[in-house]
Amino acid sequence: MERNRTEKFIILLISLACIGLTIESVLLGWEFWVPPLLIIGIISLWVMNFSEEPEYKLRRVLYFVFSCLAVFYHGVHETSFFDVALVVSFVLVTFSFFARPYMMHLLLVEYGVIMIIQFVLFNRNGTVFGTLEISRLLLHEAIVLMIYFSCIKAIREREDFQQINDKKDGIIEAYDADMEDFLTNISHELRTPVNVVNGIADLLIKRNAGHEASIIKNAGIRLSYQIEDIQDYTECKRDKVILEEEEYITTSLINDVVSRFRLIEEDKNIELVVDLAPDVPARMTGDIRKLHKIFRHLLENAVKFTKHGGVYLRVSSEATDYGVNLCIEMTDTGIGMDKKTLRSVSALEGMYQADRGRDRSSGGIGLGLFIVYGFAHKMGGFVIIESKQRGGTTVRITIPQKVADESPCLMLSESFEGDIVFHTKPDKYRIPKVRDFYRQMATNLALGIKLPLYSADNIQEIEHLREKTNLKIIFMGAEEYRENASYFNGLSRAGIVIAVSAPSDFKPDPGSRILVMPKPLYAYPVMMILNDRSLEGMVDHTENYIKPEFPGLKALIVDDEPMNLVVAAGLFEDYGMVIDTAGSGMEAINKYRLNDYDVVFMDHMMPEMDGVEAMKHIRTAASEMGKEIKVIALTANAVSGAREMFIREGFDGFIAKPIHLADFERVMSKEFKKDM
């Protein structure tokens, strides 16, 4: 940018000088064919600048050559004798901005040549120099030399200053790189013990060890996320983020967001309203892991700074030539940001920690927004933040995604008939904006599936709608139900579906046929009820979840850390697999030659022989024995691009530590369900 401004400034000075030279040439009757050439030259200089052709170094030389020719044309006329020094001084100062000493040298030489030509002209015409002319000439030459040496000195000092700055920048970059490498290595090393903590907690929970095991697991999950954040931050900071595209199900992505909210909301009594547009494609292709992290950071920030009210998440899409733009909007009723803070956050792309000096009790390590910006930009998207102090914050993100299945993610059954009502008390929420969130979600859902929607504030309005419409389903909250429980119990027994969005510990009256949708309320369970009114009890996305089983599948787990073997074996056995373990790459190769395994889970960084080399030896052994084997990387090396790297090396799949069972199930289902 600075170079471009300097270039334009120099061309402007050259242009003004050449226009003046053209005028002087016409007035004094100099060669008539030169002024048109000067005008053509000026135009050519600007064309080169705007087109940036040829390259900058050559353009710089052409500017200089053109100026030297113009100076020579001016200087060789007898009337310019005492003007030459002024013109050369002007050109010296102008081209000193290019910081090229050779240009100063050539201009000084040109000045000497012109003065020699002038003396020849004067002598030829018999001009006699007096004392005044000689003193003026000496003064002009002294001025030219002074300006020449001043320009050379300024250029040298500028070069020295630039070298000092480059050296400082190099030291700073080296320090930043060392610190980022340190943080990356620390986060990598911490993954192993965190994997053990999370895994043992899972095993204890499976054995009904009590509430303490859940507390340990939640703490381990929080720590693992913070380790990931440090690693993600360093990758964004160094522009080392690598995208890992794969196909994913839209509703599964949203369900994971809801599940995450249930973990972090704790006892803050905040409402989360998830508004998923029905026309979003059912399956898309993109970096699902980074999308998960974007949602997590947005949600954690919204909850952290919201003490009362709620959070509204809107997910929609816009069709494009390359697929869709996935549009994410997260709005909260929290403390918001003033204009100064908002400008700082936007200018630094999330680096500004908004809660600095205000409330460190809210937790977090302040990297979330920076990671969101980094991931969104890497995926070709953008981030817009709007906020008002004590008026909440809205973050809008648009990310391009490819479409794998363009059918809508939410579809209403063709057999559906009847009308639906949303029943909400007008004064239910302390912050009216939460009520607007629910209304907006319901309205958008109704418009998306093209279904009439009615709103009722009280029993009288519900009775009026029963008379005027074919009322089949009523959606409401726990407070609305409790206020008129007997009335709604009666409606449920009369065939009208009563669906209540309530906390997980909510229990309807015995004998009623009330459907319970655990908070937070979102479109997926609503669509489940609309499409299947025979549902009973609690309705949630987990009801459609069928845990995959791999009965009798023989697996070898390879890891040099004994506790990792205990954790992985305990988790994988729950899927019906027959587990064996090996503590090194060599032991794994020997065991494979003596046993019949269907899959090998291979750690990466092991002493003596790493996982990549061990995998290749196992593949060679399988080929020699005429067998087929699946080898899946199971490693704490989870930097961006790790999955692609392991796949290129020859692994069939990739699972990061700490082990997330959802990742394990996805990889295993992809590799083995098609064969079972």
C-alpha positions as CSV (number, residue, x, y, z in Angstrom):
1,M,0.0,0.0,0.0
2,E,2.8,2.4,1.0
3,R,4.7,1.6,-2.2
4,N,1.6,2.2,-4.4
5,R,1.1,5.6,-2.8
6,T,4.8,6.6,-3.4
7,E,4.5,5.5,-7.0
8,K,1.4,7.6,-7.6
9,F,3.0,10.6,-5.9
10,I,6.1,10.4,-8.1
11,I,4.0,10.1,-11.3
12,L,2.0,13.1,-10.2
13,L,5.1,15.2,-9.8
14,I,6.5,14.0,-13.1
15,S,3.2,14.8,-14.8
16,L,3.0,18.3,-13.4
17,A,6.6,19.0,-14.4
18,C,6.1,17.7,-17.9
19,I,2.9,19.8,-18.4
20,G,4.9,22.8,-17.4
21,L,7.7,21.8,-19.8
22,T,5.1,21.4,-22.6
23,I,3.8,24.9,-22.0
24,E,7.3,26.4,-22.0
25,S,8.2,24.5,-25.2
26,V,5.2,25.9,-27.0
27,L,5.7,29.5,-25.8
28,L,9.4,29.5,-26.7
29,G,8.9,27.8,-30.0
30,W,11.0,24.8,-29.3
31,E,10.8,21.6,-31.4
32,F,7.1,21.2,-32.3
33,W,7.1,17.3,-32.3
34,V,8.3,17.0,-28.6
35,P,5.2,18.2,-26.7
36,P,2.9,15.4,-28.1
37,L,5.5,12.9,-27.1
38,L,5.5,14.3,-23.6
39,I,1.7,14.0,-23.3
40,I,1.8,10.4,-24.6
41,G,4.5,9.7,-22.1
42,I,2.5,11.0,-19.2
43,I,-0.5,9.0,-20.2
44,S,1.7,5.9,-20.6
45,L,3.0,6.3,-17.0
46,W,-0.5,6.4,-15.5
47,V,-1.6,3.4,-17.6
48,M,1.4,1.4,-16.3
49,N,0.6,2.4,-12.8
50,F,-3.1,1.5,-12.9
51,S,-2.5,-1.8,-14.8
52,E,0.5,-2.7,-12.7
53,E,2.3,-3.9,-15.8
54,P,5.1,-4.4,-16.3
55,E,6.5,-5.4,-12.9
56,Y,7.2,-2.7,-10.3
57,K,11.0,-2.8,-10.7
58,L,10.8,-2.2,-14.5
59,R,8.1,0.4,-14.1
60,R,10.4,2.3,-11.7
61,V,13.2,2.3,-14.3
62,L,10.9,3.5,-17.0
63,Y,9.6,6.4,-14.9
64,F,13.3,7.4,-14.3
65,V,14.3,7.1,-18.0
66,F,11.3,9.2,-19.1
67,S,12.2,11.9,-16.6
68,C,15.9,11.9,-17.6
69,L,14.9,12.4,-21.3
70,A,12.6,15.3,-20.3
71,V,15.4,16.9,-18.2
72,F,17.8,16.5,-21.2
73,Y,15.3,18.0,-23.6
74,H,14.8,21.0,-21.3
75,G,18.5,21.5,-20.6
76,V,19.9,21.5,-24.1
77,H,18.2,24.8,-25.0
78,E,20.3,27.9,-24.6
79,T,17.5,29.7,-22.7
80,S,17.6,27.0,-20.0
81,F,21.2,27.7,-18.9
82,F,20.3,29.0,-15.4
83,D,17.2,26.7,-15.0
84,V,19.1,23.4,-15.3
85,A,20.2,23.3,-11.7
86,L,16.6,24.0,-10.5
87,V,15.1,21.2,-12.7
88,V,17.8,18.7,-11.8
89,S,17.4,19.5,-8.0
90,F,13.6,18.9,-8.4
91,V,14.1,15.5,-10.1
92,L,16.8,14.5,-7.5
93,V,14.4,15.1,-4.6
94,T,11.5,13.4,-6.5
95,F,13.3,10.2,-7.3
96,S,15.0,10.0,-3.8
97,F,11.6,8.6,-2.7
98,F,12.5,5.4,-4.7
99,A,15.6,5.1,-2.4
100,R,17.8,4.0,-5.3
101,P,21.3,5.7,-5.1
102,Y,22.2,4.8,-8.7
103,M,19.4,7.2,-9.8
104,M,21.0,10.0,-7.9
105,H,24.4,9.2,-9.5
106,L,23.0,9.2,-13.0
107,L,21.1,12.5,-12.5
108,L,24.3,14.1,-11.3
109,V,26.2,12.8,-14.4
110,E,23.3,14.1,-16.6
111,Y,23.6,17.5,-15.0
112,G,27.4,17.5,-15.8
113,V,26.7,16.5,-19.4
114,I,24.0,19.1,-19.9
115,M,26.3,21.8,-18.5
116,I,29.1,20.8,-20.9
117,I,26.6,21.0,-23.8
118,Q,25.5,24.5,-22.5
119,F,29.2,25.7,-22.5
120,V,29.6,24.5,-26.0
121,L,26.5,26.4,-27.1
122,F,27.7,29.6,-25.3
123,N,31.1,29.4,-26.8
124,R,29.7,28.8,-30.3
125,N,27.6,31.9,-30.0
126,G,30.5,34.0,-28.6
127,T,28.9,34.6,-25.2
128,V,31.2,36.1,-22.6
129,F,30.8,35.2,-18.9
130,G,31.0,38.0,-16.4
131,T,31.6,37.8,-12.7
132,L,27.9,37.7,-11.9
133,E,27.3,34.8,-14.3
134,I,30.2,32.8,-12.9
135,S,29.1,33.3,-9.3
136,R,25.5,32.3,-10.1
137,L,26.8,29.2,-11.9
138,L,29.0,28.2,-9.0
139,L,26.1,28.7,-6.6
140,H,23.8,26.5,-8.7
141,E,26.4,23.8,-8.9
142,A,26.9,23.9,-5.1
143,I,23.2,23.7,-4.6
144,V,22.9,20.7,-6.9
145,L,25.8,18.9,-5.1
146,M,24.3,19.7,-1.7
147,I,20.9,18.3,-2.7
148,Y,22.7,15.3,-4.3
149,F,24.6,14.5,-1.1
150,S,21.5,15.1,1.1
151,C,19.5,12.7,-1.0
152,I,22.2,10.1,-0.8
153,K,22.5,10.5,3.0
154,A,18.7,10.3,3.4
155,I,18.6,7.1,1.3
156,R,21.4,5.5,3.3
157,E,19.7,6.4,6.6
158,R,16.4,5.0,5.3
159,E,18.1,1.8,4.4
160,D,19.8,1.5,7.8
161,F,16.5,2.2,9.5
162,Q,14.8,-0.4,7.4
163,Q,17.4,-3.0,8.2
164,I,17.0,-2.2,11.9
165,N,13.2,-2.6,11.6
166,D,13.6,-5.8,9.6
167,K,15.9,-7.2,12.3
168,K,13.4,-6.2,15.0
169,D,10.5,-7.7,13.0
170,G,12.6,-10.9,12.6
171,I,13.2,-11.1,16.3
172,I,9.5,-10.5,17.1
173,E,8.4,-13.1,14.5
174,A,10.9,-15.6,15.9
175,Y,9.7,-15.0,19.4
176,D,6.1,-15.3,18.3
177,A,6.9,-18.5,16.4
178,D,8.7,-20.0,19.4
179,M,5.9,-19.1,21.8
180,E,3.3,-20.5,19.4
181,D,5.3,-23.7,19.0
182,F,5.6,-23.9,22.7
183,L,1.8,-23.5,23.1
184,T,1.1,-26.0,20.4
185,N,3.5,-28.6,21.9
186,I,2.0,-28.0,25.4
187,S,-1.5,-28.5,24.1
188,H,-0.4,-31.7,22.3
189,E,1.3,-33.1,25.4
190,L,-1.8,-32.3,27.5
191,R,-4.1,-34.3,25.3
192,T,-2.9,-37.6,26.6
193,P,-3.7,-37.1,30.3
194,V,-6.9,-35.3,29.4
195,N,-7.9,-38.3,27.3
196,V,-7.3,-40.5,30.3
197,V,-9.3,-38.3,32.6
198,N,-12.3,-38.1,30.2
199,G,-12.1,-41.8,29.4
200,I,-11.9,-43.0,33.0
201,A,-14.8,-40.6,33.8
202,D,-16.9,-42.2,31.0
203,L,-16.1,-45.7,32.3
204,L,-17.1,-44.6,35.9
205,I,-20.3,-43.2,34.6
206,K,-21.1,-46.4,32.8
207,R,-20.6,-48.2,36.1
208,N,-23.0,-45.8,37.9
209,A,-20.1,-44.4,40.0
210,G,-22.2,-41.3,41.0
211,H,-22.5,-37.6,40.3
212,E,-18.8,-37.1,41.1
213,A,-17.9,-38.9,37.9
214,S,-20.0,-36.5,35.8
215,I,-18.3,-33.5,37.5
216,I,-14.9,-35.0,36.6
217,K,-16.0,-35.6,33.0
218,N,-17.4,-32.0,32.6
219,A,-14.1,-30.6,34.0
220,G,-12.2,-32.8,31.6
221,I,-14.3,-31.7,28.6
222,R,-13.8,-28.0,29.6
223,L,-10.0,-28.5,29.8
224,S,-9.9,-30.4,26.5
225,Y,-11.8,-27.5,24.8
226,Q,-9.3,-25.0,26.2
227,I,-6.4,-27.0,24.9
228,E,-8.0,-27.1,21.5
229,D,-8.5,-23.3,21.7
230,I,-4.8,-22.7,22.3
231,Q,-4.0,-24.9,19.3
232,D,-6.6,-23.3,17.1
233,Y,-5.4,-19.9,18.1
234,T,-1.8,-20.6,17.2
235,E,-2.9,-22.0,13.8
236,C,-5.1,-18.9,13.1
237,K,-2.4,-16.6,14.2
238,R,0.2,-18.2,11.9
239,D,-2.3,-18.7,9.1
240,K,-1.7,-22.5,9.3
241,V,-5.4,-23.5,9.3
242,I,-6.1,-26.4,7.0
243,L,-9.7,-27.3,6.0
244,E,-10.9,-30.8,6.3
245,E,-14.0,-31.2,4.2
246,E,-16.5,-34.0,4.7
247,E,-20.2,-34.6,4.3
248,Y,-22.4,-33.9,7.3
249,I,-26.1,-33.9,8.3
250,T,-27.5,-30.5,9.1
251,T,-29.8,-31.6,11.9
252,S,-27.0,-33.5,13.6
253,L,-24.9,-30.3,13.6
254,I,-27.8,-28.4,15.3
255,N,-28.5,-31.2,17.7
256,D,-24.8,-31.0,18.8
257,V,-25.2,-27.3,19.5
258,V,-28.3,-28.0,21.7
259,S,-26.5,-30.7,23.6
260,R,-23.5,-28.4,24.1
261,F,-25.9,-25.7,25.6
262,R,-27.3,-28.2,28.1
263,L,-23.7,-28.7,29.3
264,I,-22.7,-25.1,29.7
265,E,-26.0,-23.4,30.7
266,E,-25.7,-24.9,34.3
267,D,-28.1,-23.0,36.6
268,K,-28.2,-19.6,34.9
269,N,-31.8,-20.2,33.7
270,I,-31.2,-18.8,30.2
271,E,-33.5,-19.6,27.3
272,L,-31.9,-20.9,24.1
273,V,-34.2,-20.6,21.0
274,V,-32.8,-22.4,17.9
275,D,-34.4,-21.3,14.7
276,L,-33.4,-23.7,11.9
277,A,-34.8,-22.8,8.5
278,P,-36.5,-25.9,7.0
279,D,-35.1,-25.2,3.5
280,V,-31.5,-25.6,4.6
281,P,-30.1,-28.6,2.6
282,A,-30.3,-31.9,4.5
283,R,-26.6,-32.7,3.8
284,M,-23.7,-30.4,3.1
285,T,-20.0,-30.8,2.6
286,G,-17.6,-28.7,4.7
287,D,-15.3,-28.7,7.7
288,I,-17.7,-30.0,10.3
289,R,-15.2,-29.8,13.1
290,K,-14.5,-26.1,12.6
291,L,-18.3,-25.4,12.2
292,H,-18.7,-27.2,15.6
293,K,-16.1,-24.9,17.1
294,I,-17.6,-21.8,15.6
295,F,-21.0,-22.7,17.2
296,R,-19.4,-23.5,20.5
297,H,-17.5,-20.3,20.8
298,L,-20.5,-18.2,19.8
299,L,-22.7,-20.0,22.3
300,E,-20.2,-19.9,25.1
301,N,-19.7,-16.1,24.6
302,A,-23.4,-15.5,24.5
303,V,-24.0,-17.5,27.7
304,K,-21.0,-16.0,29.5
305,F,-22.2,-12.4,29.0
306,T,-25.9,-13.1,29.5
307,K,-27.2,-13.1,33.1
308,H,-30.9,-12.8,32.3
309,G,-33.0,-13.5,29.2
310,G,-31.9,-15.7,26.4
311,V,-30.0,-16.6,23.3
312,Y,-31.4,-16.8,19.8
313,L,-29.7,-18.9,17.2
314,R,-30.9,-18.6,13.6
315,V,-29.5,-21.0,10.9
316,S,-30.5,-20.5,7.3
317,S,-29.0,-20.7,3.8
318,E,-28.8,-18.8,0.6
319,A,-28.5,-20.7,-2.7
320,T,-25.4,-19.9,-4.8
321,D,-23.6,-21.2,-7.9
322,Y,-21.2,-23.2,-5.8
323,G,-23.8,-24.6,-3.3
324,V,-25.1,-22.4,-0.5
325,N,-24.0,-19.7,1.9
326,L,-24.6,-21.1,5.4
327,C,-25.9,-18.1,7.4
328,I,-25.5,-18.2,11.2
329,E,-26.9,-15.6,13.5
330,M,-26.4,-15.6,17.3
331,T,-28.3,-12.9,19.3
332,D,-28.2,-12.6,23.1
333,T,-29.8,-10.3,25.7
334,G,-26.6,-9.9,27.6
335,I,-24.5,-6.9,28.7
336,G,-23.5,-6.0,25.1
337,M,-20.6,-3.7,24.2
338,D,-20.2,0.0,23.9
339,K,-19.1,1.6,20.5
340,K,-15.4,1.8,21.5
341,T,-15.3,-1.9,22.5
342,L,-17.2,-3.0,19.4
343,R,-14.8,-1.1,17.1
344,S,-11.9,-2.7,18.9
345,V,-13.3,-6.2,18.5
346,S,-14.1,-5.7,14.8
347,A,-10.8,-4.0,14.0
348,L,-8.7,-6.6,15.7
349,E,-10.9,-9.4,14.4
350,G,-11.8,-10.9,17.8
351,M,-8.4,-10.4,19.5
352,Y,-9.8,-7.8,21.9
353,Q,-11.0,-9.6,25.1
354,A,-14.3,-7.9,25.8
355,D,-14.5,-8.8,29.5
356,R,-11.0,-7.6,30.4
357,G,-11.0,-5.8,33.7
358,R,-14.8,-6.3,34.2
359,D,-15.7,-9.8,35.3
360,R,-13.1,-12.5,35.2
361,S,-15.4,-14.8,37.1
362,S,-17.1,-15.5,33.8
363,G,-14.3,-17.8,32.7
364,G,-12.8,-18.5,29.4
365,I,-9.3,-17.7,28.0
366,G,-10.4,-14.9,25.6
367,L,-9.6,-16.7,22.3
368,G,-13.1,-17.5,21.0
369,L,-13.9,-14.6,18.7
370,F,-10.4,-14.6,17.2
371,I,-10.8,-18.3,16.4
372,V,-14.3,-17.6,14.9
373,Y,-12.9,-14.9,12.7
374,G,-9.9,-17.1,11.7
375,F,-12.0,-20.2,10.8
376,A,-14.8,-18.2,9.0
377,H,-12.2,-16.3,6.8
378,K,-10.3,-19.5,6.0
379,M,-13.6,-21.1,4.8
380,G,-14.2,-18.1,2.6
381,G,-16.8,-16.4,4.8
382,F,-17.1,-13.3,6.9
383,V,-18.2,-12.1,10.4
384,I,-20.3,-9.1,11.3
385,I,-20.8,-8.1,15.0
386,E,-23.5,-5.7,16.1
387,S,-23.9,-4.7,19.8
388,K,-25.3,-2.1,22.1
389,Q,-24.3,-1.6,25.7
390,R,-26.9,-3.3,28.0
391,G,-28.7,-4.1,24.8
392,G,-27.2,-7.5,23.8
393,T,-25.0,-8.6,21.0
394,T,-25.6,-10.1,17.5
395,V,-23.0,-12.0,15.6
396,R,-23.7,-12.9,12.0
397,I,-21.5,-15.3,10.0
398,T,-21.8,-16.4,6.4
399,I,-19.8,-19.4,5.2
400,P,-19.9,-21.1,1.8
401,Q,-20.7,-24.8,1.8
402,K,-21.1,-27.4,-0.9
403,V,-24.4,-29.3,-1.1
404,A,-24.5,-33.1,-0.9
405,D,-28.3,-33.5,-0.6
406,E,-30.4,-30.5,-1.6
407,S,-33.6,-31.8,-0.1
408,P,-34.9,-29.7,2.9
409,C,-33.5,-30.7,6.3
410,L,-37.0,-30.4,7.8
411,M,-40.0,-31.7,5.9
412,L,-43.7,-31.9,6.8
413,S,-45.4,-35.2,6.2
414,E,-47.8,-35.1,3.3
415,S,-50.4,-36.8,5.5
416,F,-50.4,-34.0,8.1
417,E,-53.7,-32.3,8.6
418,G,-55.0,-29.8,11.1
419,D,-53.9,-26.6,12.7
420,I,-51.4,-25.8,15.4
421,V,-51.3,-23.2,18.2
422,F,-48.4,-21.8,20.2
423,H,-49.7,-20.8,23.7
424,T,-47.5,-18.4,25.6
425,K,-48.3,-16.1,28.5
426,P,-47.8,-12.4,27.6
427,D,-46.0,-11.6,30.9
428,K,-44.0,-14.8,31.1
429,Y,-40.5,-13.4,30.5
430,R,-38.7,-10.7,32.5
431,I,-37.1,-9.6,29.2
432,P,-39.7,-9.3,26.4
433,K,-37.1,-10.0,23.8
434,V,-37.1,-13.7,24.7
435,R,-40.8,-13.9,23.9
436,D,-40.0,-12.3,20.5
437,F,-37.3,-15.0,20.0
438,Y,-39.9,-17.7,20.4
439,R,-42.4,-16.0,18.2
440,Q,-39.8,-15.5,15.5
441,M,-38.8,-19.1,15.6
442,A,-42.4,-20.3,15.4
443,T,-43.2,-17.9,12.6
444,N,-40.2,-18.8,10.5
445,L,-40.9,-22.6,11.0
446,A,-44.5,-22.2,10.0
447,L,-43.5,-20.2,6.9
448,G,-40.8,-22.6,6.0
449,I,-43.1,-25.7,6.0
450,K,-46.1,-23.6,4.7
451,L,-48.3,-24.4,7.7
452,P,-50.8,-22.0,9.3
453,L,-49.8,-21.0,12.8
454,Y,-52.0,-19.5,15.5
455,S,-51.0,-17.8,18.7
456,A,-53.0,-17.9,21.9
457,D,-52.3,-15.9,25.1
458,N,-55.0,-17.6,27.3
459,I,-57.6,-20.4,27.6
460,Q,-60.3,-18.2,26.1
461,E,-58.4,-17.7,22.9
462,I,-57.6,-21.4,22.7
463,E,-61.3,-22.3,23.0
464,H,-62.1,-19.7,20.3
465,L,-59.6,-21.3,18.0
466,R,-61.1,-24.8,18.7
467,E,-64.4,-23.5,17.4
468,K,-63.0,-21.8,14.4
469,T,-60.2,-24.2,13.3
470,N,-59.3,-27.8,13.1
471,L,-57.0,-27.6,16.2
472,K,-54.8,-30.7,16.5
473,I,-51.6,-29.6,18.3
474,I,-50.8,-27.1,21.1
475,F,-47.2,-26.1,21.9
476,M,-46.5,-24.4,25.2
477,G,-44.1,-24.0,28.1
478,A,-44.1,-25.6,31.6
479,E,-45.6,-22.5,33.3
480,E,-48.5,-22.4,30.9
481,Y,-49.2,-26.1,31.5
482,R,-49.0,-25.9,35.3
483,E,-51.3,-22.9,35.4
484,N,-54.1,-24.9,33.7
485,A,-52.9,-28.5,34.0
486,S,-56.4,-30.1,34.4
487,Y,-57.6,-28.3,31.3
488,F,-54.7,-29.4,29.1
489,N,-54.8,-32.9,30.5
490,G,-58.4,-33.1,29.4
491,L,-57.5,-31.8,25.9
492,S,-54.8,-34.5,25.6
493,R,-57.2,-37.2,26.5
494,A,-59.7,-35.8,23.9
495,G,-57.1,-36.4,21.1
496,I,-55.4,-33.0,20.9
497,V,-51.7,-33.2,21.2
498,I,-50.3,-31.2,24.0
499,A,-46.5,-30.6,23.7
500,V,-44.7,-28.9,26.6
501,S,-41.2,-27.4,26.4
502,A,-39.8,-27.8,29.8
503,P,-36.7,-28.5,31.9
504,S,-35.5,-32.2,31.9
505,D,-36.8,-32.7,35.5
506,F,-40.4,-31.7,34.5
507,K,-43.1,-34.3,35.1
508,P,-46.7,-34.0,33.8
509,D,-49.6,-35.1,35.8
510,P,-50.1,-38.9,36.0
511,G,-52.5,-40.3,33.6
512,S,-52.2,-37.4,31.1
513,R,-50.9,-37.8,27.6
514,I,-48.7,-34.8,27.6
515,L,-45.6,-34.8,25.4
516,V,-42.5,-33.3,26.9
517,M,-39.8,-31.6,24.8
518,P,-36.7,-31.0,27.0
519,K,-35.4,-27.5,26.7
520,P,-34.1,-25.8,24.7
521,L,-36.9,-25.8,22.2
522,Y,-35.9,-26.1,18.6
523,A,-37.4,-27.2,15.3
524,Y,-36.4,-30.8,15.2
525,P,-38.5,-32.2,18.1
526,V,-41.4,-29.9,16.9
527,M,-41.2,-31.6,13.5
528,M,-41.1,-35.0,15.1
529,I,-44.4,-34.3,16.8
530,L,-46.0,-32.8,13.6
531,N,-45.0,-35.8,11.6
532,D,-45.9,-38.4,14.3
533,R,-48.6,-37.5,16.7
534,S,-48.6,-41.0,18.2
535,L,-45.4,-40.2,20.2
536,E,-45.6,-40.5,23.9
537,G,-43.6,-39.2,26.9
538,M,-40.4,-37.3,26.3
539,V,-39.6,-36.2,22.7
540,D,-36.0,-35.3,21.9
541,H,-33.5,-35.8,19.1
542,T,-31.9,-38.5,21.2
543,E,-35.0,-40.7,20.6
544,N,-34.1,-41.1,17.0
545,Y,-30.5,-42.0,18.0
546,I,-29.6,-45.6,17.5
547,K,-26.2,-46.5,18.9
548,P,-24.2,-48.4,16.4
549,E,-23.0,-51.9,17.3
550,F,-20.0,-53.8,16.0
551,P,-20.5,-57.2,17.5
552,G,-17.6,-59.6,17.2
553,L,-15.4,-57.1,15.4
554,K,-11.8,-57.8,16.4
555,A,-9.7,-54.7,17.2
556,L,-6.1,-54.1,18.1
557,I,-5.4,-50.8,20.0
558,V,-1.8,-49.6,19.7
559,D,-0.4,-47.0,22.2
560,D,2.7,-46.6,24.2
561,E,0.7,-45.0,27.1
562,P,-0.9,-47.8,29.2
563,M,-3.7,-45.7,30.5
564,N,-4.7,-44.7,27.0
565,L,-5.1,-48.5,26.2
566,V,-7.3,-48.9,29.3
567,V,-9.5,-46.0,28.3
568,A,-9.9,-46.9,24.6
569,A,-10.5,-50.6,25.4
570,G,-13.1,-49.7,28.0
571,L,-14.9,-47.4,25.6
572,F,-14.8,-49.6,22.5
573,E,-15.8,-52.8,24.3
574,D,-19.2,-51.1,24.9
575,Y,-19.9,-51.5,21.2
576,G,-19.5,-55.3,21.2
577,M,-16.0,-55.3,19.9
578,V,-13.4,-57.9,20.9
579,I,-10.4,-55.8,22.0
580,D,-6.7,-56.6,22.1
581,T,-3.8,-54.1,22.9
582,A,-0.2,-53.5,22.0
583,G,2.3,-51.1,23.7
584,S,4.5,-50.4,20.6
585,G,4.6,-50.5,16.9
586,M,6.8,-53.6,16.8
587,E,4.5,-55.5,19.2
588,A,1.5,-54.5,17.0
589,I,3.2,-56.0,13.9
590,N,4.0,-59.2,15.7
591,K,0.5,-59.5,17.1
592,Y,-1.1,-58.9,13.8
593,R,1.0,-61.7,12.1
594,L,-0.3,-64.1,14.8
595,N,-3.9,-63.0,15.1
596,D,-6.8,-62.2,12.9
597,Y,-7.9,-58.5,13.4
598,D,-10.5,-56.5,11.5
599,V,-9.2,-53.1,12.5
600,V,-6.1,-51.5,14.1
601,F,-6.3,-48.3,16.1
602,M,-2.8,-46.8,15.8
603,D,-1.2,-44.1,17.9
604,H,1.1,-41.7,16.0
605,M,3.9,-40.6,18.2
606,M,5.6,-43.6,19.7
607,P,9.2,-44.4,20.6
608,E,11.4,-46.6,18.3
609,M,8.8,-46.9,15.6
610,D,6.0,-44.3,15.0
611,G,2.5,-45.1,14.0
612,V,2.9,-44.3,10.3
613,E,5.8,-46.8,9.9
614,A,4.0,-49.4,11.9
615,M,0.9,-49.0,9.8
616,K,2.9,-49.6,6.6
617,H,4.5,-52.7,8.0
618,I,1.0,-54.0,9.0
619,R,-0.3,-53.3,5.5
620,T,2.7,-55.2,4.0
621,A,2.0,-58.1,6.4
622,A,-1.7,-58.1,5.4
623,S,-0.7,-58.2,1.7
624,E,1.7,-61.1,2.3
625,M,-1.1,-63.1,4.1
626,G,-3.8,-62.2,1.6
627,K,-5.8,-60.2,4.1
628,E,-7.5,-56.9,4.2
629,I,-7.1,-54.6,7.3
630,K,-8.5,-51.3,8.3
631,V,-6.0,-49.0,10.1
632,I,-7.4,-46.0,11.9
633,A,-5.2,-43.3,13.4
634,L,-6.0,-42.7,17.1
635,T,-3.8,-39.8,18.1
636,A,-3.3,-36.6,20.0
637,N,-1.8,-35.0,16.9
638,A,-4.9,-33.1,16.0
639,V,-3.6,-30.0,14.3
640,S,-5.4,-28.7,11.2
641,G,-4.7,-31.0,8.3
642,A,-3.8,-34.0,10.5
643,R,-6.7,-36.0,9.1
644,E,-5.7,-35.4,5.5
645,M,-2.0,-36.2,6.4
646,F,-2.9,-39.5,7.9
647,I,-5.3,-40.4,5.0
648,R,-2.5,-39.6,2.5
649,E,-0.1,-41.8,4.4
650,G,-2.5,-44.7,4.0
651,F,-4.8,-44.7,7.1
652,D,-8.4,-45.5,6.6
653,G,-9.7,-43.0,9.2
654,F,-8.8,-40.6,11.9
655,I,-9.9,-40.2,15.5
656,A,-8.5,-37.4,17.7
657,K,-7.7,-37.6,21.4
658,P,-9.4,-37.0,23.7
659,I,-11.8,-39.5,22.2
660,H,-15.2,-38.1,21.4
661,L,-17.5,-41.1,21.0
662,A,-19.5,-39.3,18.3
663,D,-16.3,-39.1,16.2
664,F,-15.6,-42.8,16.9
665,E,-19.1,-43.8,15.9
666,R,-19.0,-41.7,12.7
667,V,-15.7,-43.2,11.6
668,M,-16.6,-46.8,12.4
669,S,-20.0,-46.6,10.8
670,K,-18.4,-45.2,7.7
671,E,-15.9,-48.0,7.5
672,F,-17.8,-51.0,8.7
673,K,-21.6,-50.5,8.6
674,K,-21.5,-50.9,4.8
675,D,-19.9,-54.3,5.3
676,M,-22.1,-55.6,8.1
